[in-house]
Every structure is written in C-alpha cells, then in structure tokens.
C-alpha cells in the first residue's frame, strides 16, 4: 500500500486530535465551533470548523476511513493545492446547504462532521475513476465507483426528503457533492464556468 499523501494524512490527524480535544474541554467547544443555524449561535468561522468536529467515535471512524480510501488517491492525482481547494469547496457548500435547510425547516440543531467534504471526495472519485471496482462496507458487494456514487447520492436524497434517519445532515452531504461537482466542472472549463 502506498504511503498516505501529506494533506490527507494531516486532515486525518487533525480530525482525530480535535475529537480528543473536544472530549476533554467540554460543551463550550461545540458551542463555538459546530455549525449552528443562522441567528441561533451561528458564527462565521463555523462554516469551516464544523468539519473537524464529530459526534461519536463511530462518526469519526467512518469519515476518516472514507477520507483515507478516496482522498489519498485523489490527492496523488491532483496534488496538494488542488486537493485542498476541492475539499474546502465541498465543506463550504455542505455548510451552505445545511444552513439553508435548517432555515427552511426551522431546525435549531448544530451540524458537525467532515461528511460534506467526504461526499465531495466520493463524487470526485466516481467522476475520475468511474469504472474502478470498489468494495463498500455497506453493502459488501463489489461495484463500479460510478454506480456506488449514484446509489449513495440517491439514498441521501431519499433519506433527506423523507426525513428518515433524523440527526444525520443528508442535505449537507448532498451539498458537499454539489460543491465537488461544480469544482470539477470549473477546473474543466465546463458550463456554467467556461465554454458553452
């Protein structure tokens, strides 16, 4: 197995370190750095900091597993600068999508986790390596990356619209995918950014 590239490794270590810090410093940490709805504890830096907080060890584990699985390969292909740009765009669009949904639904719950950035990476992996066979944990069935991405995106949309699995920021996940999709189209000079 090739060594983990530096930005992916740094993100993984930073997420684990902040999770440990959050366990020890108390609820004020979440109050300051989780993504709170507009007008209900929202502070501008939260559109980035929420992505480094996680609600449980399981939440952290699966996000970091996905970061390692998909982020490592993408960073090797794109290089460090593009990888940082892409991950940041996915995290920010995930935050904006969640703020909008919270405003429309009147939700006052905070959002935490790197899932929005991870879903952007997942979409990019499917676009860059559509025919690569992967073996997801759920379900443990080999499938092409493009099929896995389509299934996961569709599932997130269904769960978000029906309100199933409450407590999960499904629209933040979809927002991360949208941000990733737009970033790739921007790099490729495709509409709505470039030639028509």
C-alpha positions in Angstrom: 0.0 0.0 0.0 1.5 3.4 -1.0 2.1 5.9 1.8 -0.7 8.3 2.7 -0.2 11.7 0.9 0.6 14.6 3.2 -2.7 16.6 3.1 -4.9 13.5 3.6 -2.7 12.5 6.5 -2.8 16.0 8.0 -6.6 16.1 7.8 -6.9 12.7 9.4 -4.6 13.5 12.2 -6.2 16.9 12.8 -9.7 15.4 13.0 -8.6 12.8 15.5 -6.7 15.4 17.6 -9.7 17.7 17.6 -12.1 14.9 18.5 -9.9 14.1 21.5 -9.7 17.7 22.5 -13.5 18.1 22.2 -13.9 15.2 24.7 -11.8 17.0 27.3 -12.7 20.6 27.1 -16.5 20.5 27.4 -19.6 21.7 25.6 -18.4 25.3 25.0 -16.1 23.9 22.3 -19.1 22.6 20.3 -20.9 25.9 21.0 -18.1 27.8 19.4 -17.1 25.5 16.5 -20.1 23.4 15.4 -22.3 24.8 12.6 -25.3 26.4 14.3 -28.3 27.7 12.4 -28.4 31.4 11.4 -29.5 33.6 14.3 -29.2 30.7 16.8 -25.5 30.6 17.8 -24.1 30.9 14.3 -20.6 32.5 14.0 -18.9 33.0 10.6 -15.9 30.6 11.1 -18.3 27.7 11.8 -18.7 27.1 8.0 -15.2 25.6 8.2 -14.7 24.5 11.7 -17.7 22.2 11.9 -16.0 19.8 9.6 -13.4 19.0 12.2 -15.8 18.0 15.0 -17.5 14.6 15.2 -20.4 13.4 17.4 -19.0 9.9 18.2 -16.1 7.6 17.7 -18.1 5.8 15.0 -18.8 9.0 13.2 -15.1 9.9 13.2 -14.0 6.4 12.2 -16.2 6.1 9.1 -15.4 9.6 7.9 -11.7 9.0 8.3 -12.0 5.7 6.6 -13.6 7.4 3.6 -11.0 10.2 3.7 -8.3 7.6 3.5 -10.0 5.5 0.8 -10.9 8.3 -1.6 -8.8 11.3 -0.5 -5.5 9.5 -0.8 -5.9 8.6 -4.4 -7.4 12.0 -5.4 -4.5 13.9 -3.7 -2.0 11.7 -5.6 -3.7 12.6 -8.9 -4.4 16.3 -8.2 -1.5 17.3 -6.0 -1.8 19.1 -2.7 -3.1 22.5 -3.8 -6.0 21.2 -5.9 -6.9 18.7 -3.2 -7.1 21.4 -0.5 -9.2 23.6 -2.9 -11.5 20.8 -3.7 -12.0 19.6 -0.1 -12.6 23.2 1.1 -15.2 23.8 -1.7 -17.1 20.7 -0.6 -17.0 21.6 3.1 -18.3 25.1 2.4 -21.1 24.1 0.0 -22.1 21.4 2.5 -22.3 24.1 5.2 -24.3 26.5 3.0 -26.8 23.7 2.1 -27.2 22.8 5.7 -27.8 26.4 6.8 -30.4 26.8 4.1 -32.2 23.6 5.0 -32.1 24.5 8.7 -33.6 27.9 7.9 -36.4 26.4 5.8 -37.2 23.7 8.3 -36.7 25.8 11.4 -34.2 23.3 12.9 -32.0 24.5 15.7 -29.7 21.6 15.8 -26.0 22.1 15.2 -24.1 20.2 12.5 -20.7 18.5 12.9 -18.5 16.2 10.8 -16.3 16.0 7.8 -19.1 14.2 5.9 -19.8 17.1 3.5 -16.1 17.1 2.4 -16.1 13.3 2.2 -19.2 13.2 0.0 -17.4 15.7 -2.3 -14.4 13.3 -2.5 -16.7 10.4 -3.1 -18.3 12.2 -6.1 -14.9 13.1 -7.4 -13.7 9.6 -7.2 -16.7 8.4 -9.2 -16.1 11.1 -11.8 -12.3 10.5 -12.0 -12.4 6.7 -11.8 -15.9 5.7 -12.9 -15.1 2.1 -13.8 -12.9 1.3 -10.8 -14.4 -1.6 -8.9 -14.7 -0.9 -5.2 -15.9 -3.0 -2.3 -18.0 -0.8 0.1 -18.6 -1.9 3.7 -22.4 -1.5 3.2 -23.4 -3.4 1.2 -20.3 -5.7 0.9 -20.9 -6.1 -2.9 -18.3 -5.2 -5.5 -19.5 -2.4 -7.8 -18.2 0.2 -10.1 -17.4 3.6 -8.5 -19.9 5.4 -10.6 -22.7 3.0 -9.5 -21.7 3.3 -5.9 -21.7 7.2 -6.1 -25.1 7.2 -7.8 -26.6 4.8 -5.2 -25.2 6.7 -2.3 -26.3 10.1 -3.7 -29.8 8.8 -4.4 -30.1 7.3 -1.0 -29.0 10.5 0.7 -31.7 12.4 -1.3 -34.4 9.9 -0.4 -33.4 10.0 3.3 -33.2 13.8 3.3 -36.6 14.3 1.6 -38.4 11.7 3.7 -36.8 12.8 7.0 -35.6 9.3 7.7 -32.5 8.8 9.9 -33.0 12.1 11.7 -29.9 13.6 13.2 -28.0 13.0 10.0 -27.3 16.0 7.8 -28.3 14.5 4.5 -28.6 17.8 2.7 -25.1 18.7 3.9 -23.9 15.5 2.3 -25.6 16.4 -1.0 -24.3 20.0 -0.7 -20.7 18.6 -0.5 -21.4 16.5 -3.6 -22.7 19.6 -5.4 -19.7 21.6 -4.4 -17.4 18.9 -5.6 -19.2 18.6 -8.9 -19.1 22.3 -9.5 -15.4 22.5 -8.7 -14.5 19.7 -11.2 -16.6 21.5 -13.9 -14.8 24.7 -13.1 -11.4 23.1 -13.5 -12.5 21.5 -16.8 -13.8 24.9 -18.1 -17.3 23.4 -18.5 -20.6 25.3 -18.1 -21.6 27.3 -16.1 -18.0 28.4 -15.7 -16.3 28.1 -19.1 -17.0 27.5 -22.8 -20.6 26.7 -23.8 
